Amino acid sequence: MGVTAPQLYKWRKEFEEFGEGSFPGKGNLKLTPEQEKIYELEKRLKDAELERDILKKAIGIFSKSGR
């Protein structure tokens, strides 16, 4: 099949480290549980910052129109 021994060892090591997520296909990233947690927290932080910025602008608009 044209697969070399080092390639098999690499695949085995990946499977031991990532389990079923070792061979995701379609370009999906292989993430450890810690990396998944970091990714999720960064996404939530970005959403919270966006929401904060929108609320700041809304406060500015409403405070000007109330005078």
C-alpha positions in Angstrom: 0.0 0.0 0.0 3.0 2.3 0.1 2.8 3.2 3.8 6.2 3.4 5.5 6.9 2.1 9.0 7.6 5.7 10.3 4.2 6.8 9.0 2.5 4.0 10.8 4.3 4.9 14.1 3.2 8.5 13.6 -0.4 7.5 13.1 -0.3 5.3 16.1 1.2 8.1 18.2 -1.5 10.5 17.0 -4.2 8.0 17.8 -2.9 7.5 21.3 -2.8 11.2 21.9 -6.0 12.3 20.3 -8.1 9.1 20.1 -10.9 9.3 17.6 -10.1 12.9 16.7 -6.7 11.8 15.2 -7.9 11.6 11.7 -10.5 14.3 11.3 -10.4 14.9 7.6 -11.8 18.0 5.8 -9.1 20.1 7.5 -10.6 20.1 11.0 -8.1 20.7 13.7 -7.0 18.1 16.2 -7.4 19.6 19.6 -6.6 18.3 23.0 -9.3 18.9 25.7 -7.3 21.8 27.0 -7.0 23.4 23.5 -10.8 22.9 23.0 -11.5 24.7 26.3 -9.1 27.6 25.4 -10.8 27.9 21.9 -14.2 27.9 23.5 -13.2 30.5 26.1 -11.6 32.8 23.5 -14.8 32.6 21.4 -16.9 33.5 24.4 -14.5 36.4 25.3 -14.8 37.7 21.7 -18.6 37.6 21.9 -18.6 39.3 25.2 -16.3 42.1 24.0 -18.5 42.6 20.9 -21.6 42.8 23.1 -19.9 45.3 25.5 -18.9 47.5 22.5 -22.4 47.5 21.2 -23.8 48.4 24.6 -21.3 51.3 25.0 -22.4 52.7 21.7 -26.1 52.4 22.6 -25.5 54.1 25.9 -23.8 57.0 24.1 -26.6 57.3 21.6 -29.4 57.2 24.3 -27.6 59.7 26.6 -27.2 62.2 23.7 -30.9 62.0 22.6 -32.2 62.3 26.1 -30.9 65.9 26.6 
